[in-house]
Amino acid sequence: MFEVENKFYQENRESLRSQYLGKRVVIVKNKILGVYDSDNEAIDETTKTMKLGTFCVKYIPVDPQEEYHRIFSYI
């Protein structure tokens, strides 16, 4: 699940870090759908137009050593 979104993130990680450091980005396929300050905000805003499980939320860490992936796929 979310193979396309994870690949997009990996291929664009440095560009995303330069633009969205410390933010959460919502990714759908090969596109950034939104940028938010928190997971809750990202989910709340995105679910206004999309169903849970159809988008991926990624945290862009300030410290590259802190990198981890958050994927929300609630159905």
Predicted model as a PDB file, atoms N, CA, C, CB and O in Angstrom, pLDDT in the B-factor column:
MODEL        1                                                                  
ATOM      1  N   MET A   1       0.835  -1.182   0.000  1.00 75.00           N  
ATOM      2  CA  MET A   1       0.000   0.000   0.000  1.00 75.00           C  
ATOM      3  C   MET A   1       0.882   1.248   0.000  1.00 75.00           C  
ATOM      4  CB  MET A   1      -0.951  -0.003   1.215  1.00 75.00           C  
ATOM      5  O   MET A   1       1.902   1.290   0.688  1.00 75.00           O  
ATOM      6  N   PHE A   2       0.504   2.230  -0.745  1.00 89.00           N  
ATOM      7  CA  PHE A   2       1.198   3.511  -0.861  1.00 89.00           C  
ATOM      8  C   PHE A   2       2.581   3.394  -1.498  1.00 89.00           C  
ATOM      9  CB  PHE A   2       1.327   4.138   0.497  1.00 89.00           C  
ATOM     10  O   PHE A   2       3.466   4.201  -1.214  1.00 89.00           O  
ATOM     11  N   GLU A   3       2.770   2.396  -2.354  1.00 93.00           N  
ATOM     12  CA  GLU A   3       4.065   2.237  -3.024  1.00 93.00           C  
ATOM     13  C   GLU A   3       4.403   3.461  -3.873  1.00 93.00           C  
ATOM     14  CB  GLU A   3       4.061   0.976  -3.901  1.00 93.00           C  
ATOM     15  O   GLU A   3       5.540   3.933  -3.863  1.00 93.00           O  
ATOM     16  N   VAL A   4       3.418   3.970  -4.604  1.00 95.00           N  
ATOM     17  CA  VAL A   4       3.648   5.134  -5.470  1.00 95.00           C  
ATOM     18  C   VAL A   4       4.015   6.346  -4.633  1.00 95.00           C  
ATOM     19  CB  VAL A   4       2.401   5.437  -6.327  1.00 95.00           C  
ATOM     20  O   VAL A   4       4.954   7.069  -4.965  1.00 95.00           O  
ATOM     21  N   GLU A   5       3.279   6.575  -3.548  1.00 94.00           N  
ATOM     22  CA  GLU A   5       3.537   7.727  -2.678  1.00 94.00           C  
ATOM     23  C   GLU A   5       4.901   7.618  -2.004  1.00 94.00           C  
ATOM     24  CB  GLU A   5       2.438   7.851  -1.616  1.00 94.00           C  
ATOM     25  O   GLU A   5       5.627   8.608  -1.907  1.00 94.00           O  
ATOM     26  N   ASN A   6       5.252   6.421  -1.539  1.00 92.00           N  
ATOM     27  CA  ASN A   6       6.561   6.236  -0.904  1.00 92.00           C  
ATOM     28  C   ASN A   6       7.696   6.441  -1.902  1.00 92.00           C  
ATOM     29  CB  ASN A   6       6.660   4.840  -0.282  1.00 92.00           C  
ATOM     30  O   ASN A   6       8.722   7.033  -1.567  1.00 92.00           O  
ATOM     31  N   LYS A   7       7.514   5.955  -3.116  1.00 95.00           N  
ATOM     32  CA  LYS A   7       8.534   6.154  -4.153  1.00 95.00           C  
ATOM     33  C   LYS A   7       8.687   7.643  -4.465  1.00 95.00           C  
ATOM     34  CB  LYS A   7       8.166   5.369  -5.441  1.00 95.00           C  
ATOM     35  O   LYS A   7       9.804   8.145  -4.585  1.00 95.00           O  
ATOM     36  N   PHE A   8       7.555   8.348  -4.597  1.00 96.00           N  
ATOM     37  CA  PHE A   8       7.588   9.794  -4.848  1.00 96.00           C  
ATOM     38  C   PHE A   8       8.344  10.505  -3.726  1.00 96.00           C  
ATOM     39  CB  PHE A   8       6.150  10.362  -4.974  1.00 96.00           C  
ATOM     40  O   PHE A   8       9.179  11.372  -3.986  1.00 96.00           O  
ATOM     41  N   TYR A   9       8.048  10.137  -2.485  1.00 93.00           N  
ATOM     42  CA  TYR A   9       8.724  10.746  -1.342  1.00 93.00           C  
ATOM     43  C   TYR A   9      10.229  10.498  -1.407  1.00 93.00           C  
ATOM     44  CB  TYR A   9       8.152  10.199  -0.026  1.00 93.00           C  
ATOM     45  O   TYR A   9      11.015  11.434  -1.265  1.00 93.00           O  
ATOM     46  N   GLN A  10      10.632   9.261  -1.618  1.00 91.00           N  
ATOM     47  CA  GLN A  10      12.055   8.916  -1.659  1.00 91.00           C  
ATOM     48  C   GLN A  10      12.776   9.653  -2.789  1.00 91.00           C  
ATOM     49  CB  GLN A  10      12.228   7.403  -1.827  1.00 91.00           C  
ATOM     50  O   GLN A  10      13.884  10.155  -2.596  1.00 91.00           O  
ATOM     51  N   GLU A  11      12.159   9.716  -3.949  1.00 95.00           N  
ATOM     52  CA  GLU A  11      12.788  10.376  -5.097  1.00 95.00           C  
ATOM     53  C   GLU A  11      12.880  11.881  -4.928  1.00 95.00           C  
ATOM     54  CB  GLU A  11      12.025  10.060  -6.356  1.00 95.00           C  
ATOM     55  O   GLU A  11      13.731  12.516  -5.550  1.00 95.00           O  
ATOM     56  N   ASN A  12      12.027  12.464  -4.104  1.00 95.00           N  
ATOM     57  CA  ASN A  12      11.968  13.922  -3.940  1.00 95.00           C  
ATOM     58  C   ASN A  12      12.303  14.381  -2.531  1.00 95.00           C  
ATOM     59  CB  ASN A  12      10.599  14.422  -4.308  1.00 95.00           C  
ATOM     60  O   ASN A  12      12.030  15.523  -2.161  1.00 95.00           O  
ATOM     61  N   ARG A  13      12.893  13.493  -1.746  1.00 91.00           N  
ATOM     62  CA  ARG A  13      13.149  13.773  -0.335  1.00 91.00           C  
ATOM     63  C   ARG A  13      13.928  15.076  -0.117  1.00 91.00           C  
ATOM     64  CB  ARG A  13      13.909  12.620   0.281  1.00 91.00           C  
ATOM     65  O   ARG A  13      13.531  15.890   0.717  1.00 91.00           O  
ATOM     66  N   GLU A  14      14.997  15.282  -0.830  1.00 91.00           N  
ATOM     67  CA  GLU A  14      15.810  16.497  -0.622  1.00 91.00           C  
ATOM     68  C   GLU A  14      15.050  17.764  -0.990  1.00 91.00           C  
ATOM     69  CB  GLU A  14      17.098  16.420  -1.442  1.00 91.00           C  
ATOM     70  O   GLU A  14      15.134  18.770  -0.286  1.00 91.00           O  
ATOM     71  N   SER A  15      14.323  17.717  -2.073  1.00 95.00           N  
ATOM     72  CA  SER A  15      13.514  18.865  -2.482  1.00 95.00           C  
ATOM     73  C   SER A  15      12.424  19.147  -1.447  1.00 95.00           C  
ATOM     74  CB  SER A  15      12.885  18.618  -3.870  1.00 95.00           C  
ATOM     75  O   SER A  15      12.179  20.302  -1.097  1.00 95.00           O  
ATOM     76  N   LEU A  16      11.779  18.104  -0.964  1.00 95.00           N  
ATOM     77  CA  LEU A  16      10.744  18.267   0.056  1.00 95.00           C  
ATOM     78  C   LEU A  16      11.335  18.841   1.331  1.00 95.00           C  
ATOM     79  CB  LEU A  16      10.056  16.930   0.349  1.00 95.00           C  
ATOM     80  O   LEU A  16      10.725  19.706   1.958  1.00 95.00           O  
ATOM     81  N   ARG A  17      12.525  18.368   1.727  1.00 92.00           N  
ATOM     82  CA  ARG A  17      13.185  18.901   2.924  1.00 92.00           C  
ATOM     83  C   ARG A  17      13.494  20.384   2.776  1.00 92.00           C  
ATOM     84  CB  ARG A  17      14.474  18.130   3.208  1.00 92.00           C  
ATOM     85  O   ARG A  17      13.357  21.145   3.734  1.00 92.00           O  
ATOM     86  N   SER A  18      13.907  20.795   1.591  1.00 93.00           N  
ATOM     87  CA  SER A  18      14.257  22.211   1.406  1.00 93.00           C  
ATOM     88  C   SER A  18      13.028  23.115   1.435  1.00 93.00           C  
ATOM     89  CB  SER A  18      14.998  22.401   0.087  1.00 93.00           C  
ATOM     90  O   SER A  18      13.139  24.304   1.732  1.00 93.00           O  
ATOM     91  N   GLN A  19      11.870  22.562   1.133  1.00 96.00           N  
ATOM     92  CA  GLN A  19      10.648  23.367   1.080  1.00 96.00           C  
ATOM     93  C   GLN A  19       9.756  23.244   2.304  1.00 96.00           C  
ATOM     94  CB  GLN A  19       9.867  22.991  -0.117  1.00 96.00           C  
ATOM     95  O   GLN A  19       9.106  24.216   2.692  1.00 96.00           O  
ATOM     96  N   TYR A  20       9.711  22.057   2.925  1.00 96.00           N  
ATOM     97  CA  TYR A  20       8.696  21.764   3.935  1.00 96.00           C  
ATOM     98  C   TYR A  20       9.261  21.244   5.256  1.00 96.00           C  
ATOM     99  CB  TYR A  20       7.733  20.765   3.389  1.00 96.00           C  
ATOM    100  O   TYR A  20       8.617  20.437   5.925  1.00 96.00           O  
ATOM    101  N   LEU A  21      10.415  21.682   5.624  1.00 94.00           N  
ATOM    102  CA  LEU A  21      11.084  21.226   6.840  1.00 94.00           C  
ATOM    103  C   LEU A  21      10.176  21.360   8.067  1.00 94.00           C  
ATOM    104  CB  LEU A  21      12.375  22.015   7.055  1.00 94.00           C  
ATOM    105  O   LEU A  21       9.650  22.438   8.344  1.00 94.00           O  
ATOM    106  N   GLY A  22      10.000  20.260   8.793  1.00 94.00           N  
ATOM    107  CA  GLY A  22       9.193  20.274  10.003  1.00 94.00           C  
ATOM    108  C   GLY A  22       7.693  20.200   9.775  1.00 94.00           C  
ATOM    109  O   GLY A  22       6.922  20.254  10.733  1.00 94.00           O  
ATOM    110  N   LYS A  23       7.272  20.079   8.545  1.00 96.00           N  
ATOM    111  CA  LYS A  23       5.848  20.043   8.202  1.00 96.00           C  
ATOM    112  C   LYS A  23       5.395  18.623   7.892  1.00 96.00           C  
ATOM    113  CB  LYS A  23       5.560  20.958   7.006  1.00 96.00           C  
ATOM    114  O   LYS A  23       6.205  17.701   7.795  1.00 96.00           O  
ATOM    115  N   ARG A  24       4.100  18.470   7.740  1.00 96.00           N  
ATOM    116  CA  ARG A  24       3.508  17.225   7.269  1.00 96.00           C  
ATOM    117  C   ARG A  24       2.982  17.485   5.869  1.00 96.00           C  
ATOM    118  CB  ARG A  24       2.368  16.715   8.229  1.00 96.00           C  
ATOM    119  O   ARG A  24       2.287  18.473   5.635  1.00 96.00           O  
ATOM    120  N   VAL A  25       3.310  16.607   4.948  1.00 97.00           N  
ATOM    121  CA  VAL A  25       2.810  16.742   3.579  1.00 97.00           C  
ATOM    122  C   VAL A  25       1.849  15.598   3.297  1.00 97.00           C  
ATOM    123  CB  VAL A  25       3.981  16.754   2.544  1.00 97.00           C  
ATOM    124  O   VAL A  25       2.067  14.460   3.714  1.00 97.00           O  
ATOM    125  N   VAL A  26       0.795  15.922   2.591  1.00 97.00           N  
ATOM    126  CA  VAL A  26      -0.165  14.908   2.152  1.00 97.00           C  
ATOM    127  C   VAL A  26       0.174  14.590   0.707  1.00 97.00           C  
ATOM    128  CB  VAL A  26      -1.665  15.399   2.306  1.00 97.00           C  
ATOM    129  O   VAL A  26       0.201  15.474  -0.148  1.00 97.00           O  
ATOM    130  N   ILE A  27       0.431  13.316   0.447  1.00 97.00           N  
ATOM    131  CA  ILE A  27       0.821  12.874  -0.888  1.00 97.00           C  
ATOM    132  C   ILE A  27      -0.254  11.936  -1.425  1.00 97.00           C  
ATOM    133  CB  ILE A  27       2.215  12.171  -0.865  1.00 97.00           C  
ATOM    134  O   ILE A  27      -0.704  11.016  -0.743  1.00 97.00           O  
ATOM    135  N   VAL A  28      -0.651  12.199  -2.671  1.00 96.00           N  
ATOM    136  CA  VAL A  28      -1.561  11.319  -3.395  1.00 96.00           C  
ATOM    137  C   VAL A  28      -0.905  11.038  -4.739  1.00 96.00           C  
ATOM    138  CB  VAL A  28      -3.003  11.961  -3.566  1.00 96.00           C  
ATOM    139  O   VAL A  28      -0.702  11.939  -5.553  1.00 96.00           O  
ATOM    140  N   LYS A  29      -0.579   9.777  -4.951  1.00 95.00           N  
ATOM    141  CA  LYS A  29       0.142   9.334  -6.147  1.00 95.00           C  
ATOM    142  C   LYS A  29       1.459  10.092  -6.234  1.00 95.00           C  
ATOM    143  CB  LYS A  29      -0.711   9.554  -7.439  1.00 95.00           C  
ATOM    144  O   LYS A  29       2.307   9.940  -5.355  1.00 95.00           O  
ATOM    145  N   ASN A  30       1.653  10.900  -7.264  1.00 95.00           N  
ATOM    146  CA  ASN A  30       2.910  11.646  -7.452  1.00 95.00           C  
ATOM    147  C   ASN A  30       2.708  13.139  -7.246  1.00 95.00           C  
ATOM    148  CB  ASN A  30       3.482  11.392  -8.852  1.00 95.00           C  
ATOM    149  O   ASN A  30       3.320  13.952  -7.939  1.00 95.00           O  
ATOM    150  N   LYS A  31       1.856  13.503  -6.301  1.00 96.00           N  
ATOM    151  CA  LYS A  31       1.507  14.905  -6.124  1.00 96.00           C  
ATOM    152  C   LYS A  31       1.380  15.262  -4.645  1.00 96.00           C  
ATOM    153  CB  LYS A  31       0.207  15.220  -6.853  1.00 96.00           C  
ATOM    154  O   LYS A  31       0.858  14.481  -3.850  1.00 96.00           O  
ATOM    155  N   ILE A  32       1.862  16.443  -4.289  1.00 97.00           N  
ATOM    156  CA  ILE A  32       1.663  16.985  -2.948  1.00 97.00           C  
ATOM    157  C   ILE A  32       0.282  17.639  -2.946  1.00 97.00           C  
ATOM    158  CB  ILE A  32       2.806  18.019  -2.548  1.00 97.00           C  
ATOM    159  O   ILE A  32       0.026  18.584  -3.691  1.00 97.00           O  
ATOM    160  N   LEU A  33      -0.584  17.127  -2.111  1.00 97.00           N  
ATOM    161  CA  LEU A  33      -1.953  17.644  -2.055  1.00 97.00           C  
ATOM    162  C   LEU A  33      -2.087  18.785  -1.055  1.00 97.00           C  
ATOM    163  CB  LEU A  33      -2.921  16.527  -1.693  1.00 97.00           C  
ATOM    164  O   LEU A  33      -2.927  19.669  -1.228  1.00 97.00           O  
ATOM    165  N   GLY A  34      -1.255  18.769  -0.002  1.00 97.00           N  
ATOM    166  CA  GLY A  34      -1.326  19.816   1.003  1.00 97.00           C  
ATOM    167  C   GLY A  34      -0.142  19.756   1.945  1.00 97.00           C  
ATOM    168  O   GLY A  34       0.559  18.747   2.022  1.00 97.00           O  
ATOM    169  N   VAL A  35       0.073  20.851   2.661  1.00 98.00           N  
ATOM    170  CA  VAL A  35       1.165  20.965   3.632  1.00 98.00           C  
ATOM    171  C   VAL A  35       0.577  21.512   4.932  1.00 98.00           C  
ATOM    172  CB  VAL A  35       2.327  21.894   3.093  1.00 98.00           C  
ATOM    173  O   VAL A  35      -0.149  22.506   4.926  1.00 98.00           O  
ATOM    174  N   TYR A  36       0.898  20.849   6.043  1.00 98.00           N  
ATOM    175  CA  TYR A  36       0.268  21.189   7.315  1.00 98.00           C  
ATOM    176  C   TYR A  36       1.283  21.163   8.452  1.00 98.00           C  
ATOM    177  CB  TYR A  36      -0.882  20.227   7.613  1.00 98.00           C  
ATOM    178  O   TYR A  36       2.376  20.612   8.318  1.00 98.00           O  
ATOM    179  N   ASP A  37       0.898  21.770   9.575  1.00 97.00           N  
ATOM    180  CA  ASP A  37       1.773  21.843  10.739  1.00 97.00           C  
ATOM    181  C   ASP A  37       1.680  20.623  11.649  1.00 97.00           C  
ATOM    182  CB  ASP A  37       1.454  23.072  11.526  1.00 97.00           C  
ATOM    183  O   ASP A  37       2.596  20.365  12.431  1.00 97.00           O  
ATOM    184  N   SER A  38       0.585  19.868  11.558  1.00 95.00           N  
ATOM    185  CA  SER A  38       0.415  18.710  12.441  1.00 95.00           C  
ATOM    186  C   SER A  38      -0.274  17.577  11.699  1.00 95.00           C  
ATOM    187  CB  SER A  38      -0.393  19.094  13.697  1.00 95.00           C  
ATOM    188  O   SER A  38      -0.892  17.777  10.653  1.00 95.00           O  
ATOM    189  N   ASP A  39      -0.154  16.380  12.266  1.00 93.00           N  
ATOM    190  CA  ASP A  39      -0.840  15.221  11.694  1.00 93.00           C  
ATOM    191  C   ASP A  39      -2.348  15.425  11.723  1.00 93.00           C  
ATOM    192  CB  ASP A  39      -0.463  13.937  12.455  1.00 93.00           C  
ATOM    193  O   ASP A  39      -3.043  15.161  10.742  1.00 93.00           O  
ATOM    194  N   ASN A  40      -2.843  15.897  12.862  1.00 94.00           N  
ATOM    195  CA  ASN A  40      -4.287  16.093  12.997  1.00 94.00           C  
ATOM    196  C   ASN A  40      -4.815  17.067  11.952  1.00 94.00           C  
ATOM    197  CB  ASN A  40      -4.625  16.598  14.396  1.00 94.00           C  
ATOM    198  O   ASN A  40      -5.848  16.816  11.330  1.00 94.00           O  
ATOM    199  N   GLU A  41      -4.115  18.165  11.762  1.00 97.00           N  
ATOM    200  CA  GLU A  41      -4.545  19.149  10.775  1.00 97.00           C  
ATOM    201  C   GLU A  41      -4.522  18.540   9.372  1.00 97.00           C  
ATOM    202  CB  GLU A  41      -3.647  20.402  10.834  1.00 97.00           C  
ATOM    203  O   GLU A  41      -5.449  18.749   8.589  1.00 97.00           O  
ATOM    204  N   ALA A  42      -3.480  17.798   9.058  1.00 96.00           N  
ATOM    205  CA  ALA A  42      -3.368  17.169   7.735  1.00 96.00           C  
ATOM    206  C   ALA A  42      -4.530  16.217   7.488  1.00 96.00           C  
ATOM    207  CB  ALA A  42      -2.033  16.416   7.606  1.00 96.00           C  
ATOM    208  O   ALA A  42      -5.129  16.223   6.412  1.00 96.00           O  
ATOM    209  N   ILE A  43      -4.842  15.405   8.480  1.00 95.00           N  
ATOM    210  CA  ILE A  43      -5.930  14.436   8.328  1.00 95.00           C  
ATOM    211  C   ILE A  43      -7.283  15.141   8.292  1.00 95.00           C  
ATOM    212  CB  ILE A  43      -5.900  13.408   9.472  1.00 95.00           C  
ATOM    213  O   ILE A  43      -8.109  14.854   7.426  1.00 95.00           O  
ATOM    214  N   ASP A  44      -7.510  16.054   9.217  1.00 96.00           N  
ATOM    215  CA  ASP A  44      -8.800  16.754   9.273  1.00 96.00           C  
ATOM    216  C   ASP A  44      -9.101  17.492   7.975  1.00 96.00           C  
ATOM    217  CB  ASP A  44      -8.816  17.738  10.437  1.00 96.00           C  
ATOM    218  O   ASP A  44     -10.211  17.404   7.450  1.00 96.00           O  
ATOM    219  N   GLU A  45      -8.123  18.211   7.463  1.00 97.00           N  
ATOM    220  CA  GLU A  45      -8.345  18.987   6.236  1.00 97.00           C  
ATOM    221  C   GLU A  45      -8.489  18.089   5.006  1.00 97.00           C  
ATOM    222  CB  GLU A  45      -7.196  19.971   6.023  1.00 97.00           C  
ATOM    223  O   GLU A  45      -9.332  18.340   4.146  1.00 97.00           O  
ATOM    224  N   THR A  46      -7.677  17.062   4.928  1.00 97.00           N  
ATOM    225  CA  THR A  46      -7.704  16.201   3.746  1.00 97.00           C  
ATOM    226  C   THR A  46      -8.976  15.359   3.695  1.00 97.00           C  
ATOM    227  CB  THR A  46      -6.477  15.292   3.728  1.00 97.00           C  
ATOM    228  O   THR A  46      -9.502  15.095   2.614  1.00 97.00           O  
ATOM    229  N   THR A  47      -9.467  14.942   4.846  1.00 96.00           N  
ATOM    230  CA  THR A  47     -10.681  14.115   4.842  1.00 96.00           C  
ATOM    231  C   THR A  47     -11.939  14.913   4.521  1.00 96.00           C  
ATOM    232  CB  THR A  47     -10.848  13.438   6.185  1.00 96.00           C  
ATOM    233  O   THR A  47     -13.021  14.337   4.410  1.00 96.00           O  
ATOM    234  N   LYS A  48     -11.816  16.204   4.372  1.00 97.00           N  
ATOM    235  CA  LYS A  48     -12.949  17.008   3.904  1.00 97.00           C  
ATOM    236  C   LYS A  48     -13.258  16.708   2.444  1.00 97.00           C  
ATOM    237  CB  LYS A  48     -12.660  18.506   4.085  1.00 97.00           C  
ATOM    238  O   LYS A  48     -14.394  16.864   1.996  1.00 97.00           O  
ATOM    239  N   THR A  49     -12.230  16.272   1.699  1.00 96.00           N  
ATOM    240  CA  THR A  49     -12.426  16.015   0.266  1.00 96.00           C  
ATOM    241  C   THR A  49     -12.039  14.604  -0.161  1.00 96.00           C  
ATOM    242  CB  THR A  49     -11.631  17.004  -0.537  1.00 96.00           C  
ATOM    243  O   THR A  49     -12.331  14.195  -1.285  1.00 96.00           O  
ATOM    244  N   MET A  50     -11.383  13.853   0.730  1.00 96.00           N  
ATOM    245  CA  MET A  50     -10.932  12.508   0.385  1.00 96.00           C  
ATOM    246  C   MET A  50     -11.236  11.545   1.519  1.00 96.00           C  
ATOM    247  CB  MET A  50      -9.429  12.502   0.068  1.00 96.00           C  
ATOM    248  O   MET A  50     -11.324  11.946   2.679  1.00 96.00           O  
ATOM    249  N   LYS A  51     -11.395  10.284   1.180  1.00 95.00           N  
ATOM    250  CA  LYS A  51     -11.641   9.258   2.187  1.00 95.00           C  
ATOM    251  C   LYS A  51     -10.322   8.839   2.844  1.00 95.00           C  
ATOM    252  CB  LYS A  51     -12.348   8.033   1.556  1.00 95.00           C  
ATOM    253  O   LYS A  51      -9.264   8.852   2.215  1.00 95.00           O  
ATOM    254  N   LEU A  52     -10.414   8.470   4.119  1.00 93.00           N  
ATOM    255  CA  LEU A  52      -9.257   7.898   4.796  1.00 93.00           C  
ATOM    256  C   LEU A  52      -8.809   6.656   4.038  1.00 93.00           C  
ATOM    257  CB  LEU A  52      -9.584   7.556   6.279  1.00 93.00           C  
ATOM    258  O   LEU A  52      -9.630   5.892   3.532  1.00 93.00           O  
ATOM    259  N   GLY A  53      -7.507   6.469   3.967  1.00 91.00           N  
ATOM    260  CA  GLY A  53      -6.960   5.326   3.246  1.00 91.00           C  
ATOM    261  C   GLY A  53      -6.625   5.616   1.798  1.00 91.00           C  
ATOM    262  O   GLY A  53      -6.105   4.753   1.090  1.00 91.00           O  
ATOM    263  N   THR A  54      -6.925   6.843   1.350  1.00 94.00           N  
ATOM    264  CA  THR A  54      -6.639   7.190  -0.046  1.00 94.00           C  
ATOM    265  C   THR A  54      -5.495   8.189  -0.182  1.00 94.00           C  
ATOM    266  CB  THR A  54      -7.879   7.755  -0.700  1.00 94.00           C  
ATOM    267  O   THR A  54      -5.168   8.622  -1.287  1.00 94.00           O  
ATOM    268  N   PHE A  55      -4.889   8.553   0.949  1.00 95.00           N  
ATOM    269  CA  PHE A  55      -3.781   9.511   0.927  1.00 95.00           C  
ATOM    270  C   PHE A  55      -2.758   9.122   1.973  1.00 95.00           C  
ATOM    271  CB  PHE A  55      -4.284  10.954   1.172  1.00 95.00           C  
ATOM    272  O   PHE A  55      -3.042   8.362   2.899  1.00 95.00           O  
ATOM    273  N   CYS A  56      -1.563   9.658   1.806  1.00 94.00           N  
ATOM    274  CA  CYS A  56      -0.432   9.351   2.667  1.00 94.00           C  
ATOM    275  C   CYS A  56       0.049  10.646   3.315  1.00 94.00           C  
ATOM    276  CB  CYS A  56       0.716   8.663   1.867  1.00 94.00           C  
ATOM    277  O   CYS A  56       0.209  11.659   2.635  1.00 94.00           O  
ATOM    278  N   VAL A  57       0.280  10.615   4.627  1.00 94.00           N  
ATOM    279  CA  VAL A  57       0.824  11.768   5.349  1.00 94.00           C  
ATOM    280  C   VAL A  57       2.268  11.458   5.707  1.00 94.00           C  
ATOM    281  CB  VAL A  57      -0.020  12.097   6.633  1.00 94.00           C  
ATOM    282  O   VAL A  57       2.555  10.450   6.353  1.00 94.00           O  
ATOM    283  N   LYS A  58       3.168  12.327   5.287  1.00 93.00           N  
ATOM    284  CA  LYS A  58       4.594  12.158   5.600  1.00 93.00           C  
ATOM    285  C   LYS A  58       5.083  13.353   6.409  1.00 93.00           C  
ATOM    286  CB  LYS A  58       5.437  12.000   4.298  1.00 93.00           C  
ATOM    287  O   LYS A  58       4.757  14.502   6.112  1.00 93.00           O  
ATOM    288  N   TYR A  59       5.866  13.057   7.431  1.00 92.00           N  
ATOM    289  CA  TYR A  59       6.518  14.093   8.227  1.00 92.00           C  
ATOM    290  C   TYR A  59       7.876  14.373   7.602  1.00 92.00           C  
ATOM    291  CB  TYR A  59       6.662  13.663   9.730  1.00 92.00           C  
ATOM    292  O   TYR A  59       8.630  13.447   7.308  1.00 92.00           O  
ATOM    293  N   ILE A  60       8.189  15.653   7.397  1.00 92.00           N  
ATOM    294  CA  ILE A  60       9.488  16.058   6.856  1.00 92.00           C  
ATOM    295  C   ILE A  60      10.336  16.512   8.049  1.00 92.00           C  
ATOM    296  CB  ILE A  60       9.343  17.214   5.759  1.00 92.00           C  
ATOM    297  O   ILE A  60      10.181  17.638   8.523  1.00 92.00           O  
ATOM    298  N   PRO A  61      11.218  15.654   8.530  1.00 87.00           N  
ATOM    299  CA  PRO A  61      11.937  15.941   9.779  1.00 87.00           C  
ATOM    300  C   PRO A  61      12.966  17.063   9.642  1.00 87.00           C  
ATOM    301  CB  PRO A  61      12.630  14.692  10.265  1.00 87.00           C  
ATOM    302  O   PRO A  61      13.566  17.263   8.586  1.00 87.00           O  
ATOM    303  N   VAL A  62      13.143  17.774  10.731  1.00 84.00           N  
ATOM    304  CA  VAL A  62      14.144  18.831  10.785  1.00 84.00           C  
ATOM    305  C   VAL A  62      15.540  18.216  10.736  1.00 84.00           C  
ATOM    306  CB  VAL A  62      13.970  19.691  12.061  1.00 84.00           C  
ATOM    307  O   VAL A  62      16.425  18.711  10.037  1.00 84.00           O  
ATOM    308  N   ASP A  63      15.721  17.143  11.478  1.00 75.00           N  
ATOM    309  CA  ASP A  63      16.999  16.439  11.522  1.00 75.00           C  
ATOM    310  C   ASP A  63      16.890  15.173  10.673  1.00 75.00           C  
ATOM    311  CB  ASP A  63      17.404  16.094  12.993  1.00 75.00           C  
ATOM    312  O   ASP A  63      16.050  14.321  10.961  1.00 75.00           O  
ATOM    313  N   PRO A  64      17.718  15.028   9.632  1.00 67.00           N  
ATOM    314  CA  PRO A  64      17.621  13.842   8.773  1.00 67.00           C  
ATOM    315  C   PRO A  64      17.776  12.528   9.535  1.00 67.00           C  
ATOM    316  CB  PRO A  64      18.667  13.913   7.693  1.00 67.00           C  
ATOM    317  O   PRO A  64      17.273  11.498   9.088  1.00 67.00           O  
ATOM    318  N   GLN A  65      18.460  12.547  10.672  1.00 68.00           N  
ATOM    319  CA  GLN A  65      18.610  11.341  11.484  1.00 68.00           C  
ATOM    320  C   GLN A  65      17.289  10.950  12.149  1.00 68.00           C  
ATOM    321  CB  GLN A  65      19.692  11.550  12.547  1.00 68.00           C  
ATOM    322  O   GLN A  65      17.106   9.811  12.578  1.00 68.00           O  
ATOM    323  N   GLU A  66      16.386  11.904  12.224  1.00 66.00           N  
ATOM    324  CA  GLU A  66      15.089  11.706  12.870  1.00 66.00           C  
ATOM    325  C   GLU A  66      14.055  11.129  11.899  1.00 66.00           C  
ATOM    326  CB  GLU A  66      14.582  13.030  13.445  1.00 66.00           C  
ATOM    327  O   GLU A  66      12.918  10.860  12.286  1.00 66.00           O  
ATOM    328  N   GLU A  67      14.445  10.944  10.669  1.00 60.00           N  
ATOM    329  CA  GLU A  67      13.482  10.579   9.636  1.00 60.00           C  
ATOM    330  C   GLU A  67      12.722   9.298   9.957  1.00 60.00           C  
ATOM    331  CB  GLU A  67      14.186  10.426   8.320  1.00 60.00           C  
ATOM    332  O   GLU A  67      13.303   8.274  10.314  1.00 60.00           O  
ATOM    333  N   TYR A  68      11.455   9.389   9.821  1.00 55.00           N  
ATOM    334  CA  TYR A  68      10.571   8.238   9.921  1.00 55.00           C  
ATOM    335  C   TYR A  68       9.350   8.542   9.069  1.00 55.00           C  
ATOM    336  CB  TYR A  68      10.175   7.930  11.414  1.00 55.00           C  
ATOM    337  O   TYR A  68       9.111   9.692   8.699  1.00 55.00           O  
ATOM    338  N   HIS A  69       8.599   7.533   8.768  1.00 51.00           N  
ATOM    339  CA  HIS A  69       7.456   7.685   7.879  1.00 51.00           C  
ATOM    340  C   HIS A  69       6.176   7.418   8.641  1.00 51.00           C  
ATOM    341  CB  HIS A  69       7.569   6.745   6.671  1.00 51.00           C  
ATOM    342  O   HIS A  69       6.067   6.437   9.377  1.00 51.00           O  
ATOM    343  N   ARG A  70       5.229   8.284   8.461  1.00 51.00           N  
ATOM    344  CA  ARG A  70       3.912   8.090   9.032  1.00 51.00           C  
ATOM    345  C   ARG A  70       2.952   7.896   7.872  1.00 51.00           C  
ATOM    346  CB  ARG A  70       3.488   9.295   9.943  1.00 51.00           C  
ATOM    347  O   ARG A  70       2.852   8.733   6.974  1.00 51.00           O  
ATOM    348  N   ILE A  71       2.270   6.808   7.911  1.00 51.00           N  
ATOM    349  CA  ILE A  71       1.305   6.520   6.863  1.00 51.00           C  
ATOM    350  C   ILE A  71      -0.038   6.265   7.519  1.00 51.00           C  
ATOM    351  CB  ILE A  71       1.750   5.304   5.994  1.00 51.00           C  
ATOM    352  O   ILE A  71      -0.164   5.377   8.363  1.00 51.00           O  
ATOM    353  N   PHE A  72      -1.024   7.028   7.141  1.00 51.00           N  
ATOM    354  CA  PHE A  72      -2.358   6.854   7.671  1.00 51.00           C  
ATOM    355  C   PHE A  72      -3.201   6.170   6.611  1.00 51.00           C  
ATOM    356  CB  PHE A  72      -2.981   8.211   8.100  1.00 51.00           C  
ATOM    357  O   PHE A  72      -3.362   6.682   5.503  1.00 51.00           O  
ATOM    358  N   SER A  73      -3.725   5.029   6.952  1.00 50.00           N  
ATOM    359  CA  SER A  73      -4.537   4.305   5.990  1.00 50.00           C  
ATOM    360  C   SER A  73      -5.779   3.742   6.681  1.00 50.00           C  
ATOM    361  CB  SER A  73      -3.720   3.175   5.328  1.00 50.00           C  
ATOM    362  O   SER A  73      -6.155   2.590   6.468  1.00 50.00           O  
ATOM    363  N   TYR A  74      -6.392   4.557   7.492  1.00 48.00           N  
ATOM    364  CA  TYR A  74      -7.606   4.133   8.179  1.00 48.00           C  
ATOM    365  C   TYR A  74      -8.728   3.974   7.158  1.00 48.00           C  
ATOM    366  CB  TYR A  74      -8.004   5.149   9.285  1.00 48.00           C  
ATOM    367  O   TYR A  74      -8.876   4.774   6.234  1.00 48.00           O  
ATOM    368  N   ILE A  75      -9.491   2.944   7.350  1.00 42.00           N  
ATOM    369  CA  ILE A  75     -10.606   2.711   6.431  1.00 42.00           C  
ATOM    370  C   ILE A  75     -11.916   2.872   7.191  1.00 42.00           C  
ATOM    371  CB  ILE A  75     -10.513   1.296   5.781  1.00 42.00           C  
ATOM    372  O   ILE A  75     -12.990   2.719   6.609  1.00 42.00           O  
TER     373      ILE A  75                                                      
ENDMDL                                                                          
END                                                                             
